[in-house]
Amino acid sequence: MQQSVNEKIRILSEKYICPVAENLGFDDDFPWGIWKALGESGVLGLGVSKDFGGFASSSREISSALYELVLSGGNLGLGLSAMIHILVSGYIISRYADDSIKKKILPLLASGTSTCSFAVSEPGRGGHPKFIETRAEKKISDTGDVFYYITGEKTYLTNGPVADYFVVIAVTDEPSVKVDGRKNFSAFLVASDKDGVEKTPQLKVPFFKPSPHGGIRLTCYKSGIYDIFGIPGKAYDDIVLPFRDIENCLMSGPVSGAMKRVVLESLKIAASVARLSKDAMIILGRMDAVADLARDMAFKMADAFDLDMPKIDQQKYYFQFREICLVFNNLINSWSEYIESESVLMDNHMIFVILKNDLLKSAGLGDFILKANLAKAGAGMIGSVS
């Protein structure tokens, strides 16, 4: 199955993505034609059960497919949008939704007919549980039916401007699961075409294009009991935190695919230089080796997730992957300095320019998360010997 999906990705990349790859990196418009092709190829249904039109793929298979998508297509933004779609449909809706919800929307998500997004972060507050204010107020009708009114605003949602369905994290009052007076949270399905939900303007994000980012504003959005994912009140621990782990894991697939494509684009640039210096050749050789190392580590991370290895081991792989990214980005900068000294005209190498920008930006975002996780790991190590 995996070979078939990856081969389909290579074919659709050559047909749909490569002819417009240079423009995609500057485009705010979502490429619906490419998205439809990704659905038809099976990529968007990798995380969904075969019962609902998907492939029930492992994390390793998903990581490999996303790697191939960015390597052959030359665009990291598409890889990001596809990854979030696959994760929300495969790791949240498929695992935690009521059967009636699964039957209704998973076939649409698997085919790419509908799109989804995960709504945690809020304007000016981020996604830390201490600061989340979106609230779902529990009500009981005269006939005894339980429902919720959700009010609040979410932002910086990948696929937000084009999503038909959102998984929204909101504060709820569930006394049975309350611990030490802390807030508890529930996850709700929100359909973008219903009353009480409004999409906010698309954000101007200068990287990962054409992956769209935006927000939603909820005003007394009515949600039924069957629209809740998992155990009411436990969504942050059961859904949000595990989602972050698998997101870190699977994002390494498209990122390492971008690294390898940068190497291939760099070889094209090298061919335009009259006489390549020995130092430049060494940089290219190191870039290629580090890109392959990143790919191997990305797949190792996915295998660790599939095998349910201890979280501390999974975190070590992630730390190692981020360190590999830093090495690669230093090599990109060295290579860029060299080709600038050779006065290479970069107008003919825009895929390199776009991917370089995306990789450097993703490293900056990843570095923030990395430092926070390393601090926790360090504290754990100190605690174990004290």
C-alpha positions as CSV (number, residue, x, y, z in Angstrom):
1,M,0.0,0.0,0.0
2,Q,2.7,2.5,1.0
3,Q,4.6,2.1,-2.2
4,S,1.4,2.6,-4.2
5,V,0.6,5.8,-2.3
6,N,4.1,7.2,-2.6
7,E,4.1,6.4,-6.3
8,K,0.8,8.2,-6.7
9,I,2.3,11.2,-4.8
10,R,5.2,11.4,-7.3
11,I,2.8,11.2,-10.2
12,L,0.5,13.9,-8.9
13,S,3.4,16.1,-7.9
14,E,4.8,16.0,-11.4
15,K,1.3,16.7,-12.9
16,Y,-0.1,19.3,-10.5
17,I,2.5,20.7,-8.1
18,C,5.8,21.0,-10.0
19,P,4.4,23.2,-12.8
20,V,3.3,25.8,-10.2
21,A,5.7,25.1,-7.3
22,E,7.5,28.4,-7.6
23,N,4.2,30.3,-7.4
24,L,2.8,28.3,-4.5
25,G,5.4,29.6,-2.1
26,F,4.1,33.1,-2.6
27,D,0.4,32.4,-3.0
28,D,-2.3,33.0,-0.3
29,D,-4.9,31.3,-2.3
30,F,-5.5,27.6,-1.4
31,P,-4.8,25.2,-4.3
32,W,-8.0,23.3,-4.4
33,G,-7.1,21.4,-7.5
34,I,-4.0,20.0,-5.8
35,W,-6.0,19.3,-2.6
36,K,-8.5,17.3,-4.7
37,A,-5.7,15.3,-6.2
38,L,-4.3,14.5,-2.8
39,G,-7.7,13.2,-1.8
40,E,-8.1,11.1,-4.9
41,S,-4.6,9.7,-4.3
42,G,-5.5,8.5,-0.8
43,V,-3.0,10.8,1.0
44,L,-5.7,12.7,2.9
45,G,-7.2,9.5,4.2
46,L,-4.0,7.9,5.5
47,G,-5.1,8.1,9.1
48,V,-8.7,7.0,8.6
49,S,-10.0,3.5,8.8
50,K,-10.8,1.5,5.7
51,D,-14.4,1.3,6.9
52,F,-14.6,5.0,6.2
53,G,-12.7,5.2,3.0
54,G,-9.2,5.6,4.3
55,F,-6.1,3.4,4.6
56,A,-5.5,3.0,8.3
57,S,-1.8,3.7,7.9
58,S,0.8,3.6,10.5
59,S,2.7,6.7,11.7
60,R,5.7,5.5,9.7
61,E,3.7,5.2,6.5
62,I,2.2,8.7,7.0
63,S,5.6,10.2,7.7
64,S,7.0,8.5,4.5
65,A,4.1,9.8,2.4
66,L,4.6,13.4,3.8
67,Y,8.3,13.1,3.1
68,E,7.6,12.1,-0.5
69,L,5.0,14.9,-0.9
70,V,7.5,17.7,0.0
71,L,10.5,16.0,-1.7
72,S,8.7,15.5,-5.1
73,G,6.5,18.6,-4.9
74,G,9.0,21.1,-3.5
75,N,6.5,22.8,-1.1
76,L,6.5,22.5,2.6
77,G,3.2,24.4,3.1
78,L,1.2,21.7,1.4
79,G,2.9,19.1,3.6
80,L,1.9,21.0,6.7
81,S,-1.8,21.3,5.6
82,A,-2.0,17.7,4.7
83,M,-0.4,16.6,8.0
84,I,-2.8,18.6,10.1
85,H,-5.8,17.2,8.1
86,I,-4.5,13.7,8.5
87,L,-3.8,14.1,12.2
88,V,-7.2,15.7,13.1
89,S,-9.1,13.1,11.1
90,G,-7.0,10.1,12.0
91,Y,-5.8,10.8,15.6
92,I,-8.8,12.7,17.0
93,I,-12.0,12.2,15.1
94,S,-11.2,8.5,14.3
95,R,-10.3,7.7,17.9
96,Y,-12.6,9.8,20.0
97,A,-15.8,10.7,18.0
98,D,-19.1,9.0,18.4
99,D,-19.9,6.4,15.7
100,S,-22.6,8.6,14.2
101,I,-20.1,11.4,13.7
102,K,-17.5,9.1,12.2
103,K,-20.0,7.8,9.6
104,K,-21.0,11.3,8.7
105,I,-17.7,13.1,8.2
106,L,-14.8,10.7,8.0
107,P,-15.5,9.6,4.4
108,L,-15.7,13.3,3.5
109,L,-12.3,14.0,5.2
110,A,-10.7,10.9,3.7
111,S,-11.6,11.9,0.2
112,G,-10.6,15.6,0.7
113,T,-14.2,16.6,0.0
114,S,-14.2,18.3,3.4
115,T,-11.3,19.7,5.4
116,C,-10.6,20.0,9.1
117,S,-8.6,22.0,11.7
118,F,-7.7,21.8,15.4
119,A,-8.7,24.9,17.4
120,V,-6.8,25.3,20.6
121,S,-4.9,28.6,20.5
122,E,-6.6,32.0,21.3
123,P,-5.7,35.6,20.4
124,G,-3.0,37.0,22.6
125,R,-3.1,33.9,24.9
126,G,-1.8,31.0,22.9
127,G,-2.8,27.5,23.8
128,H,-1.6,27.2,27.4
129,P,-4.5,25.7,29.6
130,K,-4.1,28.5,32.1
131,F,-5.1,31.1,29.6
132,I,-7.7,29.4,27.5
133,E,-11.0,31.3,27.9
134,T,-13.3,29.8,25.3
135,R,-16.1,28.2,27.3
136,A,-18.8,25.6,26.8
137,E,-21.8,26.1,29.1
138,K,-23.8,22.9,29.8
139,K,-27.5,23.1,29.4
140,I,-30.4,20.7,29.8
141,S,-33.6,21.1,27.7
142,D,-37.1,20.7,29.0
143,T,-37.1,17.2,27.5
144,G,-33.9,16.3,29.3
145,D,-31.5,16.6,26.3
146,V,-28.0,17.7,27.2
147,F,-26.3,20.3,25.0
148,Y,-23.7,23.1,25.3
149,Y,-23.4,26.7,24.2
150,I,-19.8,27.5,23.1
151,T,-18.5,31.1,23.2
152,G,-15.0,32.3,22.5
153,E,-12.4,32.9,19.8
154,K,-9.6,30.7,18.4
155,T,-6.7,31.8,16.1
156,Y,-3.6,30.7,14.2
157,L,-5.4,27.6,13.1
158,T,-3.7,25.7,10.3
159,N,-6.3,25.1,7.5
160,G,-8.7,27.4,9.4
161,P,-9.8,29.5,6.4
162,V,-10.7,26.5,4.4
163,A,-11.9,24.1,7.1
164,D,-15.4,22.7,7.1
165,Y,-15.0,21.1,10.6
166,F,-13.1,22.2,13.7
167,V,-12.2,20.3,16.8
168,V,-12.6,23.0,19.4
169,I,-11.1,22.9,22.9
170,A,-13.2,24.7,25.5
171,V,-13.4,25.1,29.2
172,T,-16.2,23.1,30.8
173,D,-17.4,22.5,34.3
174,E,-17.2,18.8,34.9
175,P,-17.0,18.3,38.7
176,S,-16.3,14.5,38.4
177,V,-13.0,15.1,36.7
178,K,-11.9,18.3,38.4
179,V,-8.4,18.1,40.1
180,D,-7.1,20.6,42.6
181,G,-9.5,23.3,41.4
182,R,-7.9,23.4,37.9
183,K,-9.9,24.1,34.8
184,N,-11.0,21.2,32.8
185,F,-11.6,21.0,29.1
186,S,-13.7,19.2,26.6
187,A,-13.3,18.8,22.8
188,F,-16.2,19.6,20.5
189,L,-17.0,19.2,16.8
190,V,-17.9,22.5,15.3
191,A,-19.2,22.7,11.7
192,S,-18.4,26.0,9.9
193,D,-21.7,26.2,8.2
194,K,-23.8,26.3,11.3
195,D,-25.2,29.3,13.3
196,G,-22.9,30.7,15.9
197,V,-19.6,30.3,14.2
198,E,-17.8,32.9,12.1
199,K,-14.4,32.6,10.4
200,T,-12.1,35.5,11.0
201,P,-9.9,37.0,8.2
202,Q,-7.0,34.9,7.0
203,L,-3.7,35.7,8.7
204,K,-0.8,37.0,6.7
205,V,1.9,34.4,7.5
206,P,5.1,35.0,5.5
207,F,6.1,31.3,5.4
208,F,4.5,27.8,4.8
209,K,2.5,29.1,1.9
210,P,0.0,28.2,0.6
211,S,-1.0,26.5,3.9
212,P,-3.7,28.9,5.2
213,H,-4.0,30.1,8.8
214,G,-6.9,31.9,10.4
215,G,-9.4,31.8,13.2
216,I,-13.0,31.3,14.3
217,R,-15.3,33.3,16.5
218,L,-18.0,31.3,18.4
219,T,-21.1,33.0,19.8
220,C,-23.5,30.7,21.6
221,Y,-22.7,27.9,19.2
222,K,-25.0,25.0,20.1
223,S,-23.3,21.6,20.4
224,G,-25.0,18.3,21.2
225,I,-23.8,15.6,23.5
226,Y,-22.7,13.5,20.5
227,D,-20.5,16.3,19.3
228,I,-18.1,15.8,22.2
229,F,-14.8,13.9,21.6
230,G,-13.7,11.5,24.4
231,I,-14.4,12.0,28.1
232,P,-15.9,15.4,28.9
233,G,-13.5,17.5,31.0
234,K,-10.4,15.4,30.1
235,A,-9.6,16.7,26.6
236,Y,-6.5,18.6,27.4
237,D,-4.7,15.6,28.9
238,D,-6.3,13.0,26.6
239,I,-6.3,14.9,23.3
240,V,-4.3,18.1,23.2
241,L,-1.1,16.9,24.8
242,P,-0.9,13.6,22.8
243,F,-1.7,15.6,19.7
244,R,1.3,17.8,20.2
245,D,3.5,14.7,20.5
246,I,2.4,13.1,17.3
247,E,2.4,16.5,15.6
248,N,6.1,16.9,16.5
249,C,6.8,13.4,15.4
250,L,5.0,13.5,12.0
251,M,6.1,17.1,11.1
252,S,9.7,15.7,10.9
253,G,8.6,13.8,7.7
254,P,7.8,16.8,5.5
255,V,10.6,18.8,7.1
256,S,13.2,16.2,6.2
257,G,11.6,16.0,2.7
258,A,12.2,19.7,2.4
259,M,15.8,19.2,3.4
260,K,16.4,16.6,0.7
261,R,14.7,18.8,-1.9
262,V,17.0,21.7,-0.9
263,V,20.0,19.5,-1.6
264,L,18.6,18.7,-5.1
265,E,18.0,22.3,-5.8
266,S,21.4,23.2,-4.5
267,L,22.9,20.8,-7.1
268,K,21.1,22.7,-9.8
269,I,22.6,25.9,-8.5
270,A,26.1,24.4,-8.3
271,A,25.8,23.5,-12.0
272,S,25.5,27.2,-12.8
273,V,28.8,28.0,-11.1
274,A,31.7,28.0,-13.4
275,R,34.2,26.6,-11.0
276,L,32.9,25.2,-7.7
277,S,35.3,25.5,-4.8
278,K,36.4,22.6,-2.6
279,D,34.8,24.2,0.4
280,A,31.5,24.4,-1.5
281,M,31.7,20.8,-2.5
282,I,32.2,19.9,1.2
283,I,29.2,21.9,2.2
284,L,27.0,20.1,-0.5
285,G,28.3,16.7,0.7
286,R,27.5,17.5,4.3
287,M,24.0,18.8,3.4
288,D,23.2,15.6,1.6
289,A,24.4,13.4,4.5
290,V,22.6,15.5,7.1
291,A,19.4,15.4,5.0
292,D,19.5,11.6,4.9
293,L,20.2,11.5,8.6
294,A,17.1,13.7,9.2
295,R,15.0,11.4,7.1
296,D,16.2,8.3,9.0
297,M,15.5,10.0,12.3
298,A,12.1,11.1,11.2
299,F,11.2,7.5,10.4
300,K,12.7,6.3,13.6
301,M,10.5,8.7,15.5
302,A,7.4,7.4,13.7
303,D,8.4,3.8,14.5
304,A,8.9,4.7,18.1
305,F,5.4,6.2,18.2
306,D,3.9,3.1,16.5
307,L,5.7,0.8,19.0
308,D,4.4,2.9,21.9
309,M,7.9,3.3,23.3
310,P,8.3,5.2,26.6
311,K,7.7,8.9,26.1
312,I,11.2,9.8,27.3
313,D,12.7,7.8,24.4
314,Q,10.4,9.4,21.9
315,Q,11.4,12.9,23.2
316,K,15.1,12.0,22.8
317,Y,14.5,11.2,19.2
318,Y,12.7,14.5,18.8
319,F,15.6,16.4,20.5
320,Q,18.1,14.7,18.2
321,F,16.0,15.6,15.1
322,R,15.9,19.2,16.1
323,E,19.6,19.3,16.6
324,I,20.0,17.8,13.1
325,C,17.8,20.6,11.8
326,L,20.0,23.2,13.3
327,V,23.1,21.6,11.7
328,F,21.3,21.6,8.3
329,N,20.2,25.2,8.6
330,N,23.8,26.3,9.4
331,L,24.9,24.5,6.2
332,I,22.1,26.2,4.2
333,N,23.4,29.6,5.5
334,S,27.0,28.7,4.5
335,W,25.9,27.6,1.1
336,S,23.8,30.7,0.6
337,E,26.8,32.9,1.5
338,Y,28.9,31.0,-1.1
339,I,26.4,31.3,-3.9
340,E,26.0,35.0,-3.1
341,S,29.7,35.5,-3.4
342,E,29.5,33.8,-6.8
343,S,26.7,36.3,-7.8
344,V,24.3,33.4,-8.8
345,L,21.0,34.8,-10.1
346,M,18.4,33.3,-7.8
347,D,15.4,34.2,-9.9
348,N,15.9,30.8,-11.6
349,H,16.0,29.0,-8.3
350,M,13.0,30.1,-6.3
351,I,12.1,26.7,-4.9
352,F,15.4,26.8,-3.1
353,V,14.7,30.3,-1.8
354,I,11.2,29.3,-0.6
355,L,12.2,26.1,1.1
356,K,15.2,27.8,2.7
357,N,12.8,30.4,4.2
358,D,10.3,27.8,5.4
359,L,13.0,25.6,7.0
360,L,14.6,28.5,8.8
361,K,11.2,29.7,10.1
362,S,10.1,26.2,11.1
363,A,13.4,25.8,13.0
364,G,12.7,29.0,14.9
365,L,9.2,27.7,15.9
366,G,10.6,24.3,16.7
367,D,13.4,25.8,18.8
368,F,10.9,27.4,21.1
369,I,9.2,24.1,21.7
370,L,12.5,22.3,22.0
371,K,13.9,24.5,24.7
372,A,10.7,24.1,26.8
373,N,10.8,20.3,26.4
374,L,14.5,20.2,27.2
375,A,14.0,22.2,30.3
376,K,11.3,19.7,31.5
377,A,13.6,16.8,30.6
378,G,16.5,18.4,32.5
379,A,14.4,19.0,35.5
380,G,13.3,15.3,35.4
381,M,16.9,14.2,35.2
382,I,17.9,16.3,38.2
383,G,14.9,15.0,40.2
384,S,15.9,11.4,39.5
385,V,19.3,11.8,41.2
386,S,18.4,14.2,44.0
